[in-house]
Amino acid sequence: LSCVLSVSADSLHEEFSIVGCSDSDGEEMYALDGEEIWYADFTNKKGVEPQPSFIDHMTYEEGTYDTAEAGQQICKQNLKNHRKLLKDFPVEQDPPSSPIVYSRDNVELGEN
C-alpha cells in the first residue's frame, strides 16, 4: 500500500494505489481523492476505468494493464521467496501482561 500526496495550483489532492497478490489472486488499483479511477481486472485481462459519465474522463496509458500484470508476477515471486525465508523463523509468542478473567454468565451493563 502506498500513498502519495501531490499539490496543484488549485487544490490539494490525494492519490493512492493498492497492489497485492496471493497464490491465486491479485489486486492493482489507483484512486484519486478517495475515488477509484483505474483497476486491473485480471480475470478478463484488461484495465477498467470505473468513472461516471458526468466527469471529465481520465485515461491511463495503454500499457498500464501489461505493467500491472508484470507486477503481479514479481509480487508472486517475492511472496514465494518470503515464505521460503520465513518458513523456519520462530514465531514470538508474548504472554498476556495481566491475567484475563471472563465471567461465566452474560453480563448486562447497569445490572447487578
PyMOL commands that set and color helices and strands:
alter all, ss='L'
color gray80, all
select helices_A, chain A and resi 64-86
alter helices_A, ss='H'
color red, helices_A
select strands_A, chain A and resi 2-7+12-21+26-32+35-41+46-48
alter strands_A, ss='S'
color yellow, strands_A
deselect
rebuild
show_as cartoon
